[in-house]
């Protein structure tokens, strides 16, 4: 199974090789971390092996709790910025609303 197929299964959205996603992971300490990736599953694996973001290195393991497709990298980065500016409660509501 290709990495793109895995992401498609997770989101229910067919992916193209140039598709971008905004993702949120929940860290072991209960905090939420947002990021962007072309392959969210591979990115979460990077967080869990310690080669992801500095923030998540000491808060492993992380679990993918939210995934949103974006039209391109720029749109993904803008949405990531919006999510990072949300309060913890607003992020929790976003995560809970995802089907």
Residue pairs with C-beta under 8 A, 6 or more apart in sequence:
3 39
3 41
3 42
4 15
4 16
4 17
4 19
4 39
5 15
6 39
6 41
7 15
7 19
7 21
7 39
7 40
7 41
7 67
8 14
8 15
10 40
10 41
10 64
10 67
11 21
11 67
11 69
13 69
15 69
18 38
18 72
19 38
19 69
19 70
20 36
20 37
20 38
20 69
20 70
20 71
20 72
20 73
20 75
20 76
21 36
21 37
21 38
21 40
21 67
21 68
21 69
21 70
21 76
22 34
22 35
22 36
22 66
22 67
22 68
22 70
22 76
22 79
22 80
22 83
23 34
23 35
23 36
23 37
23 40
23 43
23 44
23 64
23 66
23 67
23 68
24 32
24 33
24 34
24 64
24 65
24 66
24 67
24 83
24 91
24 94
24 95
25 32
25 33
25 35
25 44
25 47
25 56
25 62
25 63
25 64
25 65
26 32
26 62
26 63
26 65
26 95
27 33
27 55
27 56
27 59
27 60
27 62
28 59
28 60
28 61
28 62
29 59
31 59
31 88
32 65
32 88
32 91
32 92
32 95
33 47
33 53
33 55
33 56
33 59
33 62
34 80
34 83
34 84
34 91
35 43
35 53
35 80
36 70
36 73
36 76
36 77
36 79
36 80
37 43
40 64
40 67
41 64
43 52
44 52
44 62
44 63
44 64
46 52
47 53
47 56
47 60
47 62
48 60
48 61
48 62
50 57
50 60
52 62
56 62
65 95
65 98
66 94
66 95
66 98
67 98
68 79
68 98
70 76
70 79
83 91
83 94
86 94
